[in-house]
Amino acid sequence: MAANTAESVCALLEWRAARTPDATAYFVPDGAAWAPVSWSQFLAQTRRWTAVLRGADVGPGSKVGILARNSIDWVQAQMACLWLGAVVVGIDVNYRNEQLGELVSSLSLALLIAEDGELLARVPPEALARVPPVILLRRPAQDARQPAPDPRQRCAADLLAAAQGEVREPPSAAQAAIMVFSSGTTGAPRAVVYTHAQVMLAVDAIVASFPEIDEGGVLLCWLPLANLFQRIIDFCAIAKGAASYLLGDPRAVMTVAATVHPQVLIGVPRFYERVQAAIAARVEASRWPVRGLARWALALGDRRARALREGGRAPFAARLLWPLADRLAARPMRAAFGARVRYLVSGSAPMPRWLLEWFDALGLPVLEAYGVSEDIVPVALNRPAARRLGSVGRPLPPNHVELSPEDEVLVRGPGVSAQSAVDADGFLHSGDLASIDSAGFLWLHGRKSDQFKTAGGHWIAPASIEEALRTVSYVDHAAVIGAGLPQLIAVLALDPARLAARLGAPADGSAGGWLSAEQEQRLRVDVRDALASLSYFERPRGLVLTLRPFSVDTGELTANLKLRRQAVEQRYAESIAALQRTLGAARGLEDQPPLALHYDA
């Protein structure tokens, strides 16, 4: 049996364990080192988990929640649930406590698997009362001051020690397998269920797009396994026979990547921005010869990459000098990702073009992908041999993609969830606006729901404006507000360190603010330069400035770091109203009045 003939994820694992039983499936933390787990060992322990879960009355149609950071227990428990015909519900540990409570209360779980008592304590008691049994992956610490353990809570280690592994037939292709949640940019996340057949459909489509990864390949599993894309990539590793390092603490991803040398790294734009900033800061902090060499290599790499993207040949000097620049400067900078990295994959949100170009100049392509929660197969993605910078790539079969008359992305295919609303022609309406170029590449232009009309009657697609604002080096996040308002206002969350590097340390020299008049003027120039290519009615006339970052905890970002614009508007409502009063009745933009600033406390 070949990988692409497996009807279920469980059958795929059986095939892999039979094909390469002694090859490494996973590397797990073992003190300061990493311990290998072979495919045969993984399968044997999964069967023990199956016996444990069957003893907890988990069976076909049961919903089992997993609230834990990435670990070997996470993937083994998931596989055991799938073998029993249960639906695995990955619950993101980054959800706020109230979100955890809402999800657990609404899911009717047969069982909750939690990492430890500390994480379990984040679930409100009234929600936890709805879950009869709980299995903890880590044994609670023995402390006489702690209350008596809840009899509903059992330790996985104790249960596994008493379990006998059992061999069971894999579930059918039609059996429901996993439940995921939409990002929740405009409200509560929505549940979406996929079958084994649909999971395998996504695995086959992705594996076919990246033939470079094969048996013996190395991947780094660091995004939460509750994330759909990370989970599918984990299943792809089974199909390919690649070994995955399971990282529970995403803050350590770059430290680990530099030592385990993955061939591919997946992430989100915010992550890559932070990595770029760290590499650039290290370069600027270096002594002049090293700093100058790195700047020269990036400039040379940029000229070379631009020529190659345009389908031509790099200038003769760039072709001649690039091997030297790469060896002396670019390669050491790429080493932050390990010595074997071939390319990066980015999803969840659009990546700023300047950042794509920076990595391209470094000789490290970023392949952007695009998907929607209601379709398990990525809608489109760039491939190593077919990419277009700034696009999200060509549609990925078996998806059929069209644009509506309003330029909304419509998707039809067997990967679309049965719970999703489709039109009379079977198309899922994604809510995303896009265009398709002559070569078939898809270009996103923001969310249809984000569009709004100003008081002046102009329709605004804020995503492109926000992307332009974030090209200013010290703008961490940007949110454009203006529905029904006479003027657009942008809320800018500024990064203090990058702000100081560009404008100097805040001097607290202006009335009510922390920038001097000179710094304010330089900020205005930076913002106007960033917005120069936009139409006059797309340029914000006022800026709310804050040093408080947008975050998941404070509600401005979803768990996968997408912007929640309504939440930003609510949090900064007073500052936005104050800035509107400052702007007053001024509605004409042609005379270019000064860009108004308001400092949020």
C-alpha positions in Angstrom: 0.0 0.0 0.0 1.3 3.5 -0.9 0.7 6.5 1.4 -1.8 8.0 -1.0 -4.0 4.9 -0.9 -4.5 5.0 2.9 -8.2 5.7 3.8 -7.5 7.0 7.2 -4.7 8.6 9.3 -4.5 5.4 11.3 -4.1 3.3 8.3 -1.3 5.7 7.2 0.5 5.2 10.5 0.3 1.4 10.2 1.7 1.6 6.7 4.6 3.9 7.8 5.4 1.7 10.8 5.6 -1.3 8.6 7.7 0.5 5.9 10.3 2.1 8.2 9.7 0.6 11.7 13.1 1.6 13.1 13.4 5.1 11.6 12.8 8.0 13.9 9.3 9.4 14.0 9.7 12.0 16.6 12.3 13.6 18.8 11.2 14.5 22.3 12.9 16.6 24.9 15.1 14.6 27.3 16.7 17.1 29.7 19.1 19.1 27.6 19.0 16.6 24.7 16.5 15.0 22.4 15.4 11.4 22.5 14.3 9.6 19.4 11.0 7.7 19.2 10.8 5.2 16.3 7.7 4.6 14.2 7.2 1.1 15.7 7.6 2.5 19.3 5.1 5.3 18.5 2.6 2.8 17.1 3.0 0.5 20.2 2.4 3.3 22.6 -0.5 4.6 20.6 -2.1 1.2 21.0 -1.7 1.5 24.8 -3.4 4.9 24.6 -6.2 3.2 22.7 -6.8 0.8 25.6 -6.8 3.7 28.1 -9.3 5.7 26.2 -11.6 2.8 25.5 -11.6 2.3 29.3 -12.8 5.9 29.6 -15.7 5.0 27.3 -14.3 6.8 24.3 -15.9 5.4 21.1 -17.3 6.3 17.7 -18.6 9.8 17.7 -17.2 10.7 21.1 -15.6 14.2 21.2 -12.3 14.3 23.1 -10.7 17.7 23.8 -6.9 18.1 24.1 -5.8 21.1 26.0 -2.0 20.9 26.1 1.2 22.1 24.6 2.9 20.1 21.9 4.3 16.7 23.2 4.5 13.1 22.2 1.5 12.4 24.5 -0.5 14.9 22.5 0.1 13.1 19.2 -0.3 9.6 20.7 -3.5 10.5 22.4 -4.9 12.1 19.2 -4.0 9.0 17.2 -5.6 6.7 19.7 -8.8 8.8 19.7 -8.9 8.5 15.9 -8.5 4.8 16.1 -11.6 4.5 18.3 -13.6 6.6 15.9 -13.6 9.6 18.2 -13.4 13.3 17.1 -10.3 15.1 18.3 -10.9 18.6 19.4 -7.6 20.5 19.7 -8.1 23.4 22.2 -5.5 26.2 21.8 -3.7 26.9 25.1 -3.5 30.6 24.0 -7.2 31.1 24.2 -8.3 33.4 27.0 -9.9 31.8 30.1 -13.4 33.0 29.1 -12.9 31.5 25.6 -11.8 28.2 27.1 -14.9 28.2 29.3 -17.2 28.9 26.4 -15.7 26.2 24.2 -15.6 23.5 26.9 -19.2 24.3 27.9 -20.5 24.1 24.3 -18.7 21.0 23.1 -20.3 18.2 25.1 -16.9 16.5 25.5 -16.8 12.8 26.5 -13.3 13.3 27.9 -10.8 16.2 28.4 -7.1 15.5 28.2 -5.2 18.4 29.8 -1.4 18.9 30.2 -1.5 19.6 33.9 -3.5 21.0 36.8 -2.2 24.5 36.2 -3.5 24.6 32.6 -6.7 22.8 33.7 -7.3 25.5 36.3 -7.7 28.1 33.5 -11.0 26.5 32.6 -13.8 28.0 34.7 -15.2 25.6 37.2 -18.7 25.8 35.8 -17.4 24.7 32.4 -15.2 22.0 33.8 -18.2 20.5 35.7 -19.7 19.6 32.3 -16.8 17.3 31.5 -17.2 14.0 33.5 -13.6 12.5 33.3 -10.2 14.3 32.9 -6.9 12.8 32.1 -3.8 14.8 33.0 -0.6 14.3 31.0 1.6 15.4 33.9 1.4 14.0 37.4 0.2 16.7 39.9 2.9 17.7 42.4 2.5 16.1 45.8 1.8 18.9 48.3 0.1 18.4 51.7 -1.4 21.9 51.4 -3.2 21.1 48.2 -6.8 19.9 48.4 -7.6 16.2 47.8 -7.3 15.2 44.2 -10.5 15.3 42.2 -11.6 11.6 41.6 -12.6 12.5 38.1 -9.0 13.4 37.3 -6.6 10.6 36.5 -2.9 10.7 35.6 -2.0 9.4 32.1 1.2 7.6 33.4 -0.8 5.5 35.8 -3.4 4.5 33.3 -0.8 3.7 30.6 1.2 1.6 33.1 -1.8 -0.7 33.6 -2.9 -0.8 30.0 -2.3 -3.6 27.5 -1.8 -2.4 23.9 -4.6 -3.6 21.6 -4.7 -4.0 17.8 -7.8 -2.5 16.2 -9.0 -2.1 12.7 -8.5 1.5 11.4 -11.6 3.6 11.1 -13.4 4.1 7.8 -12.7 7.0 5.5 -16.1 8.5 6.2 -15.6 8.6 10.0 -15.4 12.1 11.5 -11.8 12.7 12.7 -11.0 16.2 13.8 -12.7 19.4 14.9 -11.1 22.8 14.5 -12.2 26.3 15.0 -12.4 29.4 12.7 -10.0 32.2 13.7 -12.8 34.3 15.2 -11.7 37.7 13.8 -15.3 39.0 14.0 -16.8 36.9 16.8 -16.6 33.6 18.6 -14.7 30.8 16.8 -16.9 28.4 14.9 -16.5 24.6 15.1 -15.7 22.8 11.8 -15.5 18.9 11.5 -13.5 16.9 9.0 -13.5 13.2 8.1 -10.5 10.9 7.7 -11.0 11.0 3.9 -10.8 14.8 4.0 -7.7 14.7 6.2 -6.0 12.3 3.8 -7.1 14.6 0.9 -5.2 17.5 2.4 -2.1 15.3 3.2 -1.9 14.0 -0.4 -2.3 17.6 -1.8 0.4 19.1 0.4 2.8 16.1 0.0 2.6 16.4 -3.8 3.5 20.1 -3.6 6.7 19.6 -1.7 8.5 16.6 -3.2 11.9 17.8 -1.7 10.9 16.4 1.8 11.3 12.7 2.0 12.2 9.8 4.3 15.0 11.0 6.6 13.8 14.6 6.4 13.6 16.8 9.5 10.7 19.1 10.6 10.1 21.2 13.6 6.6 21.0 15.1 6.3 24.2 17.1 3.0 25.9 16.2 0.2 24.6 18.6 -1.1 21.3 17.4 -4.6 22.8 17.9 -3.7 24.7 14.8 -5.1 22.9 11.7 -2.1 23.5 9.4 0.4 22.3 12.0 -1.7 19.1 12.6 -1.9 18.4 8.9 1.8 19.0 8.5 2.3 16.5 11.3 0.2 13.9 9.3 2.3 14.8 6.2 5.4 13.8 8.1 3.9 10.4 8.6 3.3 10.1 4.8 6.8 11.3 4.0 8.6 9.4 6.8 10.1 12.7 8.1 11.2 13.0 11.7 9.5 15.8 13.8 11.0 17.6 16.8 8.1 18.2 19.2 8.6 21.6 20.8 6.2 22.6 23.6 7.6 26.1 24.2 7.3 28.2 21.0 9.5 30.9 22.6 12.4 28.5 22.1 11.8 27.9 18.4 14.8 29.7 17.0 17.2 28.3 19.6 16.0 24.8 18.7 15.9 25.4 15.0 19.6 26.5 15.0 20.5 23.2 16.6 18.2 20.6 15.0 18.4 22.0 11.4 14.9 21.5 10.0 14.6 21.5 6.2 11.4 23.6 6.2 10.0 25.9 8.9 6.4 27.0 9.0 5.2 30.1 10.8 3.1 33.2 10.7 4.1 36.7 9.5 4.4 38.1 13.0 7.0 35.4 13.9 9.1 36.1 10.8 9.0 39.8 11.6 10.4 39.2 15.0 13.1 36.9 13.6 14.1 39.5 11.0 14.2 42.2 13.6 16.5 40.0 15.8 18.8 39.2 12.9 19.0 42.9 11.8 19.6 44.0 15.4 22.5 41.5 15.7 24.0 42.8 12.5 23.8 46.4 13.5 25.3 45.6 16.9 28.3 44.0 15.2 31.6 45.7 14.6 32.0 47.7 11.4 33.6 45.1 9.1 30.9 42.5 9.9 28.1 45.1 9.8 29.3 46.5 6.5 29.8 43.0 5.0 26.2 42.0 6.0 24.7 45.2 4.5 26.7 44.6 1.3 25.5 41.0 1.0 21.9 41.9 1.5 22.1 44.7 -1.1 23.8 42.3 -3.5 21.3 39.6 -2.7 18.4 42.0 -3.3 19.6 42.9 -6.8 20.1 39.3 -7.6 16.7 38.2 -6.2 14.8 41.0 -8.0 16.3 40.0 -11.4 15.5 36.4 -10.9 11.9 37.2 -9.8 11.4 39.2 -13.0 12.5 36.2 -15.0 15.9 37.5 -16.1 19.5 37.0 -15.2 21.1 38.7 -12.3 23.6 41.4 -13.2 27.1 40.1 -14.0 28.6 41.6 -10.8 25.9 40.0 -8.6 26.4 36.6 -10.3 30.1 36.9 -9.8 30.1 38.1 -6.2 27.1 36.4 -4.7 28.9 33.1 -3.9 31.4 35.1 -1.8 28.7 37.3 -0.2 26.7 34.2 0.6 29.5 32.3 2.2 30.8 35.2 4.2 27.6 36.9 5.3 24.2 35.6 4.0 24.8 32.0 5.0 25.7 32.9 8.6 22.5 34.9 8.9 20.5 32.1 7.5 22.1 29.8 10.1 19.6 31.2 12.6 17.2 28.7 11.0 19.7 25.9 11.0 22.1 24.7 8.3 19.7 22.7 6.2 16.7 25.0 5.8 15.5 25.2 2.1 12.6 27.6 2.5 10.1 29.0 4.9 6.3 28.6 4.7 4.0 31.4 6.0 0.3 31.4 6.4 -2.6 32.7 8.6 -2.2 36.4 7.4 -0.5 38.3 4.5 3.2 38.9 4.9 4.5 42.4 4.2 6.2 42.7 0.9 9.3 44.3 2.4 9.7 41.3 4.6 9.3 38.9 1.8 12.0 40.8 -0.2 14.3 40.8 2.8 14.3 37.1 3.1 14.6 36.7 -0.6 17.7 38.8 -0.5 19.0 36.6 2.2 18.6 33.6 -0.1 15.8 32.1 1.9 12.5 32.1 0.0 9.2 32.5 1.9 6.3 30.5 0.4 3.0 32.0 1.3 0.0 29.8 1.6 -3.7 30.6 2.0 -6.5 28.6 3.5 -9.8 29.0 5.2 -11.1 27.1 8.2 -14.0 25.6 6.3 -11.7 23.9 3.7 -9.1 21.4 5.0 -7.1 21.6 1.8 -5.1 24.8 1.5 -6.9 27.0 -1.1 -3.7 28.1 -2.7 0.0 28.0 -2.0 3.4 28.9 -3.6 5.6 25.9 -4.4 9.4 25.9 -4.5 9.3 25.7 -8.3 6.3 28.0 -8.8 6.1 31.1 -6.6 5.2 34.8 -7.1 6.3 37.2 -4.3 3.3 38.8 -2.6 0.8 36.3 -3.9 -0.5 33.2 -2.1 0.3 31.0 -5.0 -1.8 29.0 -7.4 -5.0 27.2 -6.3 -4.2 23.8 -5.0 -6.1 20.8 -6.5 -8.6 19.4 -5.9 -9.9 22.9 -5.1 -11.8 24.7 -7.8 -11.4 28.5 -7.2 -13.3 31.3 -8.8 -13.9 35.0 -8.1 -17.4 36.4 -7.6 -18.4 39.6 -9.4 -17.4 41.4 -6.2 -13.9 39.7 -6.4 -14.6 37.4 -3.4 -12.8 34.1 -3.4 -15.1 31.2 -4.0 -14.0 27.6 -3.3 -15.5 24.3 -4.3 -14.1 20.9 -3.6 -14.2 17.7 -1.5 -12.1 19.4 1.2 -14.9 21.8 2.1 -16.5 20.8 5.5 -20.0 19.4 5.3 -21.1 22.0 8.0 -20.1 24.9 5.7 -22.7 27.0 3.9 -22.3 26.8 0.2 -24.3 28.5 -2.6 -26.4 26.8 -5.3 -23.3 25.9 -7.3 -21.6 24.3 -4.4 -19.1 27.2 -3.8 -18.0 28.2 -0.3 -17.9 32.0 0.0 -14.5 32.7 1.7 -15.1 36.4 2.6 -11.7 37.2 1.2 -11.2 39.6 -1.7 -8.6 38.8 -4.3 -7.5 38.9 -7.9 -6.0 36.2 -10.2 -3.2 37.2 -12.6 -2.6 35.9 -16.0 -0.3 33.1 -14.7 -3.0 31.9 -12.3 -1.5 33.3 -9.1 -4.0 34.4 -6.4 -3.5 37.9 -4.8 -5.4 38.7 -1.6 -6.8 42.2 -1.0 -8.3 41.9 2.5 -11.6 40.7 4.0 -14.9 41.6 2.4 -16.3 42.1 5.9 -13.5 44.6 6.7 -14.6 46.9 3.9 -16.4 50.0 5.0 -17.7 53.2 3.6 -16.5 56.6 5.0 -18.8 59.5 5.5 -17.4 60.9 2.2 -18.8 57.9 0.3 -15.5 56.1 -0.4 -15.3 52.3 0.0 -12.1 51.4 2.0 -10.3 48.0 2.1 -8.2 48.6 5.2 -5.8 45.6 4.8 -3.7 47.2 2.1 -3.5 50.5 4.1 -2.4 48.6 7.2 0.2 46.7 5.2 1.6 50.0 4.0 1.7 51.4 7.5 3.6 48.4 8.8 6.4 49.1 6.3 7.4 51.8 8.8 10.1 50.1 10.7 8.8 50.8 14.2 5.1 50.1 13.6 4.4 46.8 15.3 0.7 46.6 14.4 -1.8 48.9 12.6 -5.6 49.0 12.5 -7.4 51.4 10.2 -10.8 52.7 11.5 -13.3 54.8 9.5 -16.7 53.3 9.0 -19.1 56.3 8.8 -16.4 58.8 9.8 -15.3 61.8 7.8 -11.6 60.9 8.1 -9.7 57.7 8.4 -7.9 57.1 11.6 -5.1 54.5 12.2 -4.2 53.0 15.5 -0.5 52.3 15.5 1.1 50.1 18.1 4.8 51.2 18.1 7.7 49.0 19.1 9.7 51.1 21.7 13.2 49.7 20.7 12.7 50.2 17.0 11.1 53.6 17.6 14.2 54.7 19.6 16.5 53.3 16.9 14.8 55.3 14.2 13.7 58.5 16.0 15.8 58.5 19.1 14.5 57.8 22.6 11.1 59.3 23.4 11.8 62.7 24.9 8.3 63.5 26.3 8.6 66.9 24.7 5.2 67.4 23.1 2.0 68.4 24.9 0.3 65.2 26.2 2.8 62.9 24.4 6.2 61.2 24.6 7.8 62.4 21.4 9.4 65.8 20.8 8.1 68.1 18.1 11.0 67.1 15.9 10.4 63.4 16.5 6.7 63.9 15.7 7.6 65.6 12.4 9.9 62.7 11.4 7.2 60.2 12.3 4.8 62.1 10.0 7.3 62.0 7.2 7.8 58.2 7.6 4.0 57.6 7.6 3.4 59.8 4.6 6.2 58.1 2.6 4.7 54.7 3.5 1.3 55.9 2.2 2.5 57.7 -0.9 1.3 55.1 -3.4 -2.3 55.1 -2.0 -5.2 57.3 -3.2 -5.8 60.4 -1.2 -9.0 59.1 0.4 -7.1 55.9 1.6 -4.6 57.9 3.7 -5.5 58.3 7.4 -5.7 61.9 8.6 -5.1 61.0 12.2 -3.0 58.5 14.1 -3.6 57.1 17.6 -0.1 56.2 18.9 0.4 53.6 21.6 3.3 51.7 23.1 1.0 48.9 24.2 1.3 45.9 21.8 -1.7 44.3 20.3 -2.0 40.8 21.8 -4.1 37.7 22.2 -4.6 38.3 25.9 -6.0 41.8 25.4 -8.2 40.7 22.5 -6.8 42.6 19.5 -5.4 39.4 18.0 -6.9 36.0 17.5 -5.0 32.9 18.7 -3.3 32.6 15.3 -2.4 36.4 15.4 -5.0 37.8 13.0 -6.2 41.3 13.6 -9.6 41.7 15.4 -10.4 45.2 14.1 -13.6 45.6 16.1 -11.7 44.8 19.3 -9.1 47.4 18.5 -11.8 50.0 17.8 -13.5 49.2 21.1 -10.3 49.3 23.2 -9.2 52.7 21.7 -12.7 54.2 21.4 -11.9 57.2 23.6 -8.7 58.0 21.8 -10.4 57.7 18.4 -13.2 60.0 19.6 -10.7 62.5 20.9 -8.8 62.5 17.6 -12.0 63.0 15.7 -12.7 66.1 17.8 -9.2 67.3 17.0 -9.8 66.9 13.3 -13.1 68.7 13.7 -14.9 69.6 10.5 -11.8 69.5 8.3 -12.9 67.2 5.4 -10.8 68.3 2.5 -7.6 66.4 1.9 -6.2 68.2 -1.1 -4.6 70.9 0.9 -2.7 68.3 3.0 -3.3 69.5 6.5 -0.8 68.3 9.2 -1.3 64.6 10.2 -3.0 64.8 13.6 -1.6 62.7 16.4 -3.1 61.5 19.6 -1.2 59.6 22.4 -3.0 56.8 24.1 -2.1 56.4 27.7 
